[in-house]
Amino acid sequence: MAAPPPAAATARRLVASSSRPNQQPGRGAHRRAPLQVVETRRQRIFRGERLLLFLSVAFVVSALLVVVAGQAMLANGQVRMAAVQQDVTGAKAAVQGNLLKVAILENPDRITKAALADGLVVSHFIEEPFVPLTTALPTPTVTPAPAVAATTTTTPAS
C-alpha cells in the first residue's frame, strides 16, 4: 500500500486541532481550574462498609485464635491427666502387690512354721483366765515409785 498523499495528512491534523481551539500555545488560552475529586455519598458509605468489613474480619480472626488457644489448653490438660492416670495406675499396682505380700505374711500356717523354726513349742493346753461377772474385783493397791536422787551436772571450766 502506498503512503497517503500529504494533503490528507494535513487535513487530519487540522481536524484534530480544530476540536481544541482554545488550547493553542501562545495565543492567550485560558487555563481551566485544577480538577478535584469529590467524594460522593456512595463512596462515603463504602468507607463505612469497609470499616465494618474490617471489624467483622478482625472479630472472626480473634474468635478463631481464642478457639485455638482453648484447644491447646485442653490438649495440655489431657496430656497432664494421662500422666497422672498412669501414675495412679502404677500406684494401684504397687498397693495390690503390697497387699498380696501382707496376706502371704499373715498366713497362720506360715507364722506357725516360723515359730517352730525359732524353737517355740505348740501348747495343747490353753488356759483362759476366769473372771466372775457377779462379784466385783478388789481395788488394786498402788505403791508410789521410789524417788530418784537429783543429780547435778557441772561443766568443766576451760
C-alpha positions as CSV (number, residue, x, y, z in Angstrom):
1,M,0.0,0.0,0.0
2,A,1.2,3.4,-0.9
3,A,1.7,6.3,1.5
4,P,-1.2,8.7,1.8
5,P,-0.9,12.0,0.0
6,P,0.4,14.8,2.1
7,A,-2.8,16.8,1.7
8,A,-4.8,14.1,3.6
9,A,-2.4,14.1,6.5
10,T,-2.6,17.8,6.8
11,A,-6.4,17.6,6.8
12,R,-6.3,15.1,9.6
13,R,-4.1,17.4,11.6
14,L,-6.5,20.3,11.1
15,V,-9.5,18.3,12.2
16,A,-7.7,17.1,15.3
17,S,-6.5,20.6,16.2
18,S,-9.9,22.2,15.4
19,S,-11.5,20.1,18.2
20,R,-9.4,22.1,20.7
21,P,-9.5,25.7,19.5
22,N,-8.8,27.4,22.8
23,Q,-5.6,25.5,23.6
24,Q,-3.3,26.8,21.1
25,P,0.1,27.6,22.7
26,G,1.0,31.2,23.0
27,R,-2.4,32.7,22.0
28,G,-3.8,33.6,25.4
29,A,-5.5,30.3,26.0
30,H,-7.3,30.3,29.3
31,R,-6.4,27.7,31.9
32,R,-9.0,25.5,33.5
33,A,-9.1,25.2,37.3
34,P,-7.5,22.0,38.5
35,L,-9.9,19.2,38.9
36,Q,-10.7,17.9,42.4
37,V,-12.0,14.5,43.4
38,V,-15.3,15.0,45.2
39,E,-16.5,12.1,47.3
40,T,-20.0,11.1,46.6
41,R,-22.4,9.8,49.2
42,R,-21.9,6.3,47.8
43,Q,-18.1,6.5,48.4
44,R,-18.6,7.6,52.0
45,I,-21.0,4.7,52.6
46,F,-18.5,2.4,51.1
47,R,-15.8,3.7,53.5
48,G,-18.1,2.8,56.4
49,E,-18.8,-0.6,54.9
50,R,-15.0,-1.1,54.6
51,L,-14.6,-0.4,58.3
52,L,-17.5,-2.7,59.1
53,L,-15.9,-5.4,56.9
54,F,-12.5,-4.9,58.6
55,L,-14.0,-5.1,62.1
56,S,-16.0,-8.2,61.3
57,V,-13.0,-10.0,59.8
58,A,-10.9,-9.0,62.9
59,F,-13.7,-10.3,65.2
60,V,-13.8,-13.7,63.3
61,V,-10.0,-14.0,63.3
62,S,-9.8,-13.2,67.1
63,A,-12.6,-15.7,67.8
64,L,-10.6,-18.3,65.9
65,L,-7.5,-17.5,67.9
66,V,-9.4,-17.9,71.1
67,V,-10.7,-21.3,70.0
68,V,-7.2,-22.4,69.0
69,A,-5.8,-21.3,72.4
70,G,-8.6,-23.1,74.2
71,Q,-7.9,-26.3,72.2
72,A,-4.2,-26.0,73.1
73,M,-5.0,-25.6,76.8
74,L,-7.4,-28.5,76.6
75,A,-4.8,-30.7,74.9
76,N,-2.2,-29.8,77.5
77,G,-4.7,-30.7,80.3
78,Q,-5.4,-34.0,78.7
79,V,-1.7,-34.8,78.5
80,R,-1.2,-34.0,82.2
81,M,-4.3,-36.1,83.1
82,A,-2.9,-39.0,81.1
83,A,0.4,-38.7,83.0
84,V,-1.4,-38.6,86.4
85,Q,-3.6,-41.5,85.4
86,Q,-0.5,-43.5,84.5
87,D,1.0,-42.7,87.9
88,V,-2.3,-43.7,89.7
89,T,-2.4,-47.0,87.8
90,G,1.2,-47.7,88.9
91,A,0.5,-46.8,92.5
92,K,-2.6,-49.1,92.5
93,A,-0.5,-52.0,91.1
94,A,2.1,-51.4,93.9
95,V,-0.6,-51.3,96.6
96,Q,-2.1,-54.6,95.2
97,G,1.4,-56.2,95.3
98,N,1.9,-55.0,98.9
99,L,-1.5,-56.3,99.9
100,L,-0.6,-59.7,98.5
101,K,2.7,-59.7,100.3
102,V,1.0,-58.9,103.6
103,A,-1.6,-61.6,103.0
104,I,1.1,-64.1,102.5
105,L,3.0,-63.0,105.6
106,E,-0.2,-63.0,107.7
107,N,-1.0,-66.6,106.9
108,P,-1.3,-68.6,110.2
109,D,0.4,-71.6,108.8
110,R,3.5,-69.6,107.8
111,I,3.6,-68.0,111.3
112,T,3.3,-71.4,113.0
113,K,6.2,-72.8,110.8
114,A,8.3,-69.7,111.6
115,A,7.6,-70.1,115.3
116,L,8.5,-73.8,115.3
117,A,11.7,-73.0,113.4
118,D,12.6,-70.5,116.1
119,G,12.2,-73.1,118.8
120,L,8.7,-72.4,120.2
121,V,6.6,-75.3,121.2
122,V,3.0,-75.7,120.4
123,S,0.9,-76.0,123.6
124,H,-2.1,-78.2,123.6
125,F,-3.3,-76.8,126.9
126,I,-4.9,-73.4,126.7
127,E,-5.6,-71.7,130.0
128,E,-8.2,-69.0,130.0
129,P,-8.4,-66.7,133.0
130,F,-11.8,-66.8,134.7
131,V,-13.3,-63.6,135.9
132,P,-16.7,-63.9,137.6
133,L,-19.1,-61.3,136.4
134,T,-21.3,-61.3,139.5
135,T,-18.7,-60.2,142.1
136,A,-16.6,-57.1,141.9
137,L,-12.8,-57.3,141.8
138,P,-10.9,-55.9,144.8
139,T,-9.2,-52.5,144.2
140,P,-5.6,-52.9,143.4
141,T,-3.0,-51.5,145.8
142,V,-0.8,-48.9,144.2
143,T,2.6,-48.0,145.7
144,P,4.3,-44.8,144.7
145,A,7.5,-45.1,142.7
146,P,10.7,-44.6,144.6
147,A,12.1,-41.1,144.5
148,V,15.2,-40.7,142.3
149,A,18.0,-38.7,143.8
150,A,18.6,-35.5,142.0
151,T,21.9,-35.3,140.3
152,T,23.7,-32.1,139.4
153,T,25.8,-31.8,136.4
154,T,28.7,-29.4,136.1
155,T,30.5,-28.4,133.1
156,P,34.3,-28.4,133.3
157,A,35.9,-25.0,133.4
158,S,38.0,-24.2,130.5
